[in-house]
Amino acid sequence: MRYYIYLLILFSIILPSNLREWIDVNSNLINNESYVLQFQYSITKSKHNIDSSSIKDVEYYSINSDSSLTRLSNRITLSYKDYSEVIDLSSKQKIIQTPNSNFIDSKSKLTSIFTDKNFKLIKISKSKYLLSLNDYYINMNITYNKDQTDVSELLFYQAPYWIYIQNLTINSFDSIPYNYSDWDDYEVFDFR
């Protein structure tokens, strides 16, 4: 068994990886901190209980190093260096608060494969990869096909949950499809 693992690592180093090429291509967008990231996700306590009805759409616009916009269902979060605004479209409320440190930390961990290349990528089969981030010890199962521009599936464990992501795409953008003035009349709660 030990020799099999050594052979697997050796072949992954010798043979170029399509996923690594995808990471390299998208690194420029991530490093410029101006990109749109779109995907669907689900969080569950069991790896085998991923339910397609619980999958949610996410749009994340990185505008620059200090500003971003995230849309998750009926909520839009505008993140700035010193604060964030959570806009609830259904209740027509705007909540101003300190930045969410958990979100910032998770974003930094996941984008580190594009920014500091501190990861190991092992090709398991034609479209399955094992990604290990050295500093965080997160292993990810990734399904990627070189003929597609997205990562079709990504699965990893962040105790105590399994996080399932599908149809992950990274692109550049010209403008953000939201008008800030639409939220001017919302009720504001400032918790800073």
ChimeraX commands (.cxc) that place a marker at each C-alpha (Angstrom):
marker #1 position 0.00,0.00,0.00 radius 0.5
marker #1 position 2.79,2.41,0.87 radius 0.5
marker #1 position 4.46,1.82,-2.50 radius 0.5
marker #1 position 1.17,2.47,-4.27 radius 0.5
marker #1 position 0.95,5.90,-2.61 radius 0.5
marker #1 position 4.54,6.68,-3.58 radius 0.5
marker #1 position 3.81,5.71,-7.19 radius 0.5
marker #1 position 0.67,7.85,-7.20 radius 0.5
marker #1 position 2.61,10.89,-5.96 radius 0.5
marker #1 position 5.43,10.24,-8.45 radius 0.5
marker #1 position 3.01,10.01,-11.41 radius 0.5
marker #1 position 1.20,13.17,-10.31 radius 0.5
marker #1 position 4.52,15.05,-10.33 radius 0.5
marker #1 position 5.69,13.62,-13.67 radius 0.5
marker #1 position 2.40,13.98,-15.56 radius 0.5
marker #1 position 1.11,17.53,-16.00 radius 0.5
marker #1 position -2.23,18.24,-14.43 radius 0.5
marker #1 position -5.14,19.82,-16.28 radius 0.5
marker #1 position -6.44,21.22,-13.01 radius 0.5
marker #1 position -3.09,22.86,-12.30 radius 0.5
marker #1 position -3.33,24.58,-15.69 radius 0.5
marker #1 position -6.84,25.82,-14.78 radius 0.5
marker #1 position -5.47,27.16,-11.48 radius 0.5
marker #1 position -2.58,28.90,-13.26 radius 0.5
marker #1 position -4.91,30.53,-15.81 radius 0.5
marker #1 position -7.23,31.84,-13.08 radius 0.5
marker #1 position -4.40,32.98,-10.82 radius 0.5
marker #1 position -4.08,36.25,-12.72 radius 0.5
marker #1 position -7.72,37.12,-12.05 radius 0.5
marker #1 position -7.44,36.20,-8.37 radius 0.5
marker #1 position -4.15,38.07,-7.89 radius 0.5
marker #1 position -5.60,41.19,-9.52 radius 0.5
marker #1 position -8.47,40.88,-7.02 radius 0.5
marker #1 position -11.04,41.72,-9.69 radius 0.5
marker #1 position -13.12,38.68,-10.61 radius 0.5
marker #1 position -16.52,37.07,-10.29 radius 0.5
marker #1 position -16.80,33.64,-8.71 radius 0.5
marker #1 position -20.04,31.73,-9.24 radius 0.5
marker #1 position -21.05,28.33,-7.90 radius 0.5
marker #1 position -23.74,26.29,-6.18 radius 0.5
marker #1 position -23.14,24.77,-2.76 radius 0.5
marker #1 position -24.60,22.64,-0.03 radius 0.5
marker #1 position -23.47,21.99,3.54 radius 0.5
marker #1 position -24.28,18.74,5.33 radius 0.5
marker #1 position -23.08,16.71,8.29 radius 0.5
marker #1 position -22.89,13.52,6.23 radius 0.5
marker #1 position -20.96,13.08,3.01 radius 0.5
marker #1 position -23.73,10.87,1.66 radius 0.5
marker #1 position -26.67,13.20,2.43 radius 0.5
marker #1 position -26.11,15.86,-0.22 radius 0.5
marker #1 position -29.59,16.87,-1.31 radius 0.5
marker #1 position -30.01,18.67,-4.65 radius 0.5
marker #1 position -32.98,20.65,-3.26 radius 0.5
marker #1 position -30.71,22.23,-0.61 radius 0.5
marker #1 position -28.15,23.51,-3.12 radius 0.5
marker #1 position -27.88,27.32,-3.13 radius 0.5
marker #1 position -26.50,29.71,-5.75 radius 0.5
marker #1 position -23.67,32.06,-4.87 radius 0.5
marker #1 position -22.20,35.04,-6.72 radius 0.5
marker #1 position -19.04,36.61,-5.35 radius 0.5
marker #1 position -17.60,39.77,-6.93 radius 0.5
marker #1 position -14.13,40.74,-5.81 radius 0.5
marker #1 position -13.91,44.41,-6.70 radius 0.5
marker #1 position -10.49,45.17,-5.21 radius 0.5
marker #1 position -8.42,44.18,-2.16 radius 0.5
marker #1 position -10.81,45.95,0.25 radius 0.5
marker #1 position -14.23,45.56,-1.39 radius 0.5
marker #1 position -16.44,42.72,-2.49 radius 0.5
marker #1 position -20.06,41.83,-3.06 radius 0.5
marker #1 position -21.60,38.45,-2.25 radius 0.5
marker #1 position -25.10,37.34,-3.18 radius 0.5
marker #1 position -26.55,34.31,-1.44 radius 0.5
marker #1 position -30.27,33.70,-2.00 radius 0.5
marker #1 position -32.12,36.85,-0.94 radius 0.5
marker #1 position -29.14,38.49,0.78 radius 0.5
marker #1 position -26.43,40.67,-0.64 radius 0.5
marker #1 position -23.36,41.43,1.44 radius 0.5
marker #1 position -21.18,44.40,0.56 radius 0.5
marker #1 position -17.82,43.98,2.28 radius 0.5
marker #1 position -15.42,46.83,2.81 radius 0.5
marker #1 position -12.17,47.12,4.75 radius 0.5
marker #1 position -13.76,48.42,7.98 radius 0.5
marker #1 position -17.37,47.22,7.81 radius 0.5
marker #1 position -19.92,45.26,5.83 radius 0.5
marker #1 position -23.51,45.87,4.81 radius 0.5
marker #1 position -25.92,42.96,4.70 radius 0.5
marker #1 position -28.90,43.77,2.51 radius 0.5
marker #1 position -31.92,41.54,2.99 radius 0.5
marker #1 position -34.02,41.86,-0.15 radius 0.5
marker #1 position -37.12,40.15,1.30 radius 0.5
marker #1 position -37.35,42.20,4.53 radius 0.5
marker #1 position -35.97,45.39,2.93 radius 0.5
marker #1 position -33.42,45.88,5.70 radius 0.5
marker #1 position -29.78,46.91,5.64 radius 0.5
marker #1 position -27.55,45.76,8.50 radius 0.5
marker #1 position -24.19,47.47,8.94 radius 0.5
marker #1 position -21.69,45.53,11.02 radius 0.5
marker #1 position -18.02,44.80,11.56 radius 0.5
marker #1 position -16.44,42.55,8.92 radius 0.5
marker #1 position -17.09,38.83,9.22 radius 0.5
marker #1 position -13.67,37.43,10.19 radius 0.5
marker #1 position -14.73,33.80,9.52 radius 0.5
marker #1 position -15.70,34.67,5.96 radius 0.5
marker #1 position -12.44,36.58,5.39 radius 0.5
marker #1 position -10.41,33.68,6.81 radius 0.5
marker #1 position -12.22,31.07,4.69 radius 0.5
marker #1 position -11.82,33.17,1.56 radius 0.5
marker #1 position -8.09,33.57,2.23 radius 0.5
marker #1 position -7.64,29.84,2.73 radius 0.5
marker #1 position -9.46,28.86,-0.44 radius 0.5
marker #1 position -7.87,31.49,-2.66 radius 0.5
marker #1 position -4.39,30.62,-1.38 radius 0.5
marker #1 position -4.10,27.94,-4.06 radius 0.5
marker #1 position -4.19,30.80,-6.59 radius 0.5
marker #1 position -2.07,33.31,-4.69 radius 0.5
marker #1 position 0.77,31.54,-2.89 radius 0.5
marker #1 position 0.70,28.09,-4.58 radius 0.5
marker #1 position 1.14,26.46,-1.18 radius 0.5
marker #1 position -0.65,23.23,-2.09 radius 0.5
marker #1 position -0.14,19.73,-3.37 radius 0.5
marker #1 position -2.23,18.42,-6.23 radius 0.5
marker #1 position -2.42,14.68,-6.89 radius 0.5
marker #1 position -4.33,13.30,-9.87 radius 0.5
marker #1 position -6.25,10.22,-8.75 radius 0.5
marker #1 position -8.06,9.37,-11.99 radius 0.5
marker #1 position -9.08,10.99,-15.27 radius 0.5
marker #1 position -11.08,13.73,-13.57 radius 0.5
marker #1 position -10.53,13.23,-9.83 radius 0.5
marker #1 position -7.88,15.12,-7.87 radius 0.5
marker #1 position -6.78,15.34,-4.29 radius 0.5
marker #1 position -5.84,18.84,-3.21 radius 0.5
marker #1 position -4.01,19.33,0.06 radius 0.5
marker #1 position -3.35,22.79,1.46 radius 0.5
marker #1 position -0.25,22.57,3.63 radius 0.5
marker #1 position -1.12,25.20,6.19 radius 0.5
marker #1 position -4.71,24.13,6.76 radius 0.5
marker #1 position -4.68,20.41,6.10 radius 0.5
marker #1 position -7.87,20.49,4.04 radius 0.5
marker #1 position -8.18,17.70,1.53 radius 0.5
marker #1 position -10.54,18.26,-1.38 radius 0.5
marker #1 position -11.96,15.88,-3.91 radius 0.5
marker #1 position -12.20,17.79,-7.17 radius 0.5
marker #1 position -13.89,16.71,-10.39 radius 0.5
marker #1 position -12.52,18.63,-13.32 radius 0.5
marker #1 position -12.48,18.00,-17.04 radius 0.5
marker #1 position -9.97,19.90,-19.19 radius 0.5
marker #1 position -12.63,20.40,-21.89 radius 0.5
marker #1 position -14.71,22.53,-19.50 radius 0.5
marker #1 position -14.00,25.95,-18.04 radius 0.5
marker #1 position -15.41,25.17,-14.63 radius 0.5
marker #1 position -14.80,22.78,-11.78 radius 0.5
marker #1 position -17.87,20.57,-11.91 radius 0.5
marker #1 position -17.61,19.26,-8.33 radius 0.5
marker #1 position -15.58,20.00,-5.25 radius 0.5
marker #1 position -16.05,18.30,-1.88 radius 0.5
marker #1 position -14.19,18.89,1.37 radius 0.5
marker #1 position -14.63,18.46,5.11 radius 0.5
marker #1 position -14.50,21.46,7.44 radius 0.5
marker #1 position -15.42,20.03,10.87 radius 0.5
marker #1 position -18.21,19.25,11.56 radius 0.5
marker #1 position -19.59,19.73,8.02 radius 0.5
marker #1 position -19.06,18.43,4.50 radius 0.5
marker #1 position -19.09,21.25,1.95 radius 0.5
marker #1 position -20.17,20.37,-1.56 radius 0.5
marker #1 position -19.62,22.84,-4.41 radius 0.5
marker #1 position -20.63,22.39,-8.03 radius 0.5
marker #1 position -20.19,24.38,-11.26 radius 0.5
marker #1 position -17.49,26.67,-9.90 radius 0.5
marker #1 position -16.45,29.31,-12.43 radius 0.5
marker #1 position -14.08,32.25,-12.21 radius 0.5
marker #1 position -14.34,35.07,-14.74 radius 0.5
marker #1 position -13.55,38.70,-15.21 radius 0.5
marker #1 position -16.40,41.20,-15.16 radius 0.5
marker #1 position -17.16,44.63,-16.59 radius 0.5
marker #1 position -19.77,45.74,-14.11 radius 0.5
marker #1 position -21.76,44.45,-11.17 radius 0.5
marker #1 position -25.40,43.74,-12.07 radius 0.5
marker #1 position -26.83,45.52,-9.01 radius 0.5
marker #1 position -27.90,49.11,-8.47 radius 0.5
marker #1 position -26.95,50.42,-5.02 radius 0.5
marker #1 position -29.66,53.11,-5.11 radius 0.5
marker #1 position -32.33,50.36,-5.05 radius 0.5
marker #1 position -31.52,49.89,-1.36 radius 0.5
marker #1 position -31.55,53.55,-0.29 radius 0.5
marker #1 position -34.99,53.37,1.29 radius 0.5
marker #1 position -34.30,50.18,3.26 radius 0.5
marker #1 position -34.49,50.26,7.05 radius 0.5
marker #1 position -30.93,50.56,8.42 radius 0.5
marker #1 position -29.52,48.88,11.55 radius 0.5
marker #1 position -25.98,49.91,12.45 radius 0.5
marker #1 position -24.24,47.42,14.81 radius 0.5
marker #1 position -20.67,48.65,14.46 radius 0.5
marker link #1:1,2 radius 0.2
marker link #1:2,3 radius 0.2
marker link #1:3,4 radius 0.2
marker link #1:4,5 radius 0.2
marker link #1:5,6 radius 0.2
marker link #1:6,7 radius 0.2
marker link #1:7,8 radius 0.2
marker link #1:8,9 radius 0.2
marker link #1:9,10 radius 0.2
marker link #1:10,11 radius 0.2
marker link #1:11,12 radius 0.2
marker link #1:12,13 radius 0.2
marker link #1:13,14 radius 0.2
marker link #1:14,15 radius 0.2
marker link #1:15,16 radius 0.2
marker link #1:16,17 radius 0.2
marker link #1:17,18 radius 0.2
marker link #1:18,19 radius 0.2
marker link #1:19,20 radius 0.2
marker link #1:20,21 radius 0.2
marker link #1:21,22 radius 0.2
marker link #1:22,23 radius 0.2
marker link #1:23,24 radius 0.2
marker link #1:24,25 radius 0.2
marker link #1:25,26 radius 0.2
marker link #1:26,27 radius 0.2
marker link #1:27,28 radius 0.2
marker link #1:28,29 radius 0.2
marker link #1:29,30 radius 0.2
marker link #1:30,31 radius 0.2
marker link #1:31,32 radius 0.2
marker link #1:32,33 radius 0.2
marker link #1:33,34 radius 0.2
marker link #1:34,35 radius 0.2
marker link #1:35,36 radius 0.2
marker link #1:36,37 radius 0.2
marker link #1:37,38 radius 0.2
marker link #1:38,39 radius 0.2
marker link #1:39,40 radius 0.2
marker link #1:40,41 radius 0.2
marker link #1:41,42 radius 0.2
marker link #1:42,43 radius 0.2
marker link #1:43,44 radius 0.2
marker link #1:44,45 radius 0.2
marker link #1:45,46 radius 0.2
marker link #1:46,47 radius 0.2
marker link #1:47,48 radius 0.2
marker link #1:48,49 radius 0.2
marker link #1:49,50 radius 0.2
marker link #1:50,51 radius 0.2
marker link #1:51,52 radius 0.2
marker link #1:52,53 radius 0.2
marker link #1:53,54 radius 0.2
marker link #1:54,55 radius 0.2
marker link #1:55,56 radius 0.2
marker link #1:56,57 radius 0.2
marker link #1:57,58 radius 0.2
marker link #1:58,59 radius 0.2
marker link #1:59,60 radius 0.2
marker link #1:60,61 radius 0.2
marker link #1:61,62 radius 0.2
marker link #1:62,63 radius 0.2
marker link #1:63,64 radius 0.2
marker link #1:64,65 radius 0.2
marker link #1:65,66 radius 0.2
marker link #1:66,67 radius 0.2
marker link #1:67,68 radius 0.2
marker link #1:68,69 radius 0.2
marker link #1:69,70 radius 0.2
marker link #1:70,71 radius 0.2
marker link #1:71,72 radius 0.2
marker link #1:72,73 radius 0.2
marker link #1:73,74 radius 0.2
marker link #1:74,75 radius 0.2
marker link #1:75,76 radius 0.2
marker link #1:76,77 radius 0.2
marker link #1:77,78 radius 0.2
marker link #1:78,79 radius 0.2
marker link #1:79,80 radius 0.2
marker link #1:80,81 radius 0.2
marker link #1:81,82 radius 0.2
marker link #1:82,83 radius 0.2
marker link #1:83,84 radius 0.2
marker link #1:84,85 radius 0.2
marker link #1:85,86 radius 0.2
marker link #1:86,87 radius 0.2
marker link #1:87,88 radius 0.2
marker link #1:88,89 radius 0.2
marker link #1:89,90 radius 0.2
marker link #1:90,91 radius 0.2
marker link #1:91,92 radius 0.2
marker link #1:92,93 radius 0.2
marker link #1:93,94 radius 0.2
marker link #1:94,95 radius 0.2
marker link #1:95,96 radius 0.2
marker link #1:96,97 radius 0.2
marker link #1:97,98 radius 0.2
marker link #1:98,99 radius 0.2
marker link #1:99,100 radius 0.2
marker link #1:100,101 radius 0.2
marker link #1:101,102 radius 0.2
marker link #1:102,103 radius 0.2
marker link #1:103,104 radius 0.2
marker link #1:104,105 radius 0.2
marker link #1:105,106 radius 0.2
marker link #1:106,107 radius 0.2
marker link #1:107,108 radius 0.2
marker link #1:108,109 radius 0.2
marker link #1:109,110 radius 0.2
marker link #1:110,111 radius 0.2
marker link #1:111,112 radius 0.2
marker link #1:112,113 radius 0.2
marker link #1:113,114 radius 0.2
marker link #1:114,115 radius 0.2
marker link #1:115,116 radius 0.2
marker link #1:116,117 radius 0.2
marker link #1:117,118 radius 0.2
marker link #1:118,119 radius 0.2
marker link #1:119,120 radius 0.2
marker link #1:120,121 radius 0.2
marker link #1:121,122 radius 0.2
marker link #1:122,123 radius 0.2
marker link #1:123,124 radius 0.2
marker link #1:124,125 radius 0.2
marker link #1:125,126 radius 0.2
marker link #1:126,127 radius 0.2
marker link #1:127,128 radius 0.2
marker link #1:128,129 radius 0.2
marker link #1:129,130 radius 0.2
marker link #1:130,131 radius 0.2
marker link #1:131,132 radius 0.2
marker link #1:132,133 radius 0.2
marker link #1:133,134 radius 0.2
marker link #1:134,135 radius 0.2
marker link #1:135,136 radius 0.2
marker link #1:136,137 radius 0.2
marker link #1:137,138 radius 0.2
marker link #1:138,139 radius 0.2
marker link #1:139,140 radius 0.2
marker link #1:140,141 radius 0.2
marker link #1:141,142 radius 0.2
marker link #1:142,143 radius 0.2
marker link #1:143,144 radius 0.2
marker link #1:144,145 radius 0.2
marker link #1:145,146 radius 0.2
marker link #1:146,147 radius 0.2
marker link #1:147,148 radius 0.2
marker link #1:148,149 radius 0.2
marker link #1:149,150 radius 0.2
marker link #1:150,151 radius 0.2
marker link #1:151,152 radius 0.2
marker link #1:152,153 radius 0.2
marker link #1:153,154 radius 0.2
marker link #1:154,155 radius 0.2
marker link #1:155,156 radius 0.2
marker link #1:156,157 radius 0.2
marker link #1:157,158 radius 0.2
marker link #1:158,159 radius 0.2
marker link #1:159,160 radius 0.2
marker link #1:160,161 radius 0.2
marker link #1:161,162 radius 0.2
marker link #1:162,163 radius 0.2
marker link #1:163,164 radius 0.2
marker link #1:164,165 radius 0.2
marker link #1:165,166 radius 0.2
marker link #1:166,167 radius 0.2
marker link #1:167,168 radius 0.2
marker link #1:168,169 radius 0.2
marker link #1:169,170 radius 0.2
marker link #1:170,171 radius 0.2
marker link #1:171,172 radius 0.2
marker link #1:172,173 radius 0.2
marker link #1:173,174 radius 0.2
marker link #1:174,175 radius 0.2
marker link #1:175,176 radius 0.2
marker link #1:176,177 radius 0.2
marker link #1:177,178 radius 0.2
marker link #1:178,179 radius 0.2
marker link #1:179,180 radius 0.2
marker link #1:180,181 radius 0.2
marker link #1:181,182 radius 0.2
marker link #1:182,183 radius 0.2
marker link #1:183,184 radius 0.2
marker link #1:184,185 radius 0.2
marker link #1:185,186 radius 0.2
marker link #1:186,187 radius 0.2
marker link #1:187,188 radius 0.2
marker link #1:188,189 radius 0.2
marker link #1:189,190 radius 0.2
marker link #1:190,191 radius 0.2
marker link #1:191,192 radius 0.2
view
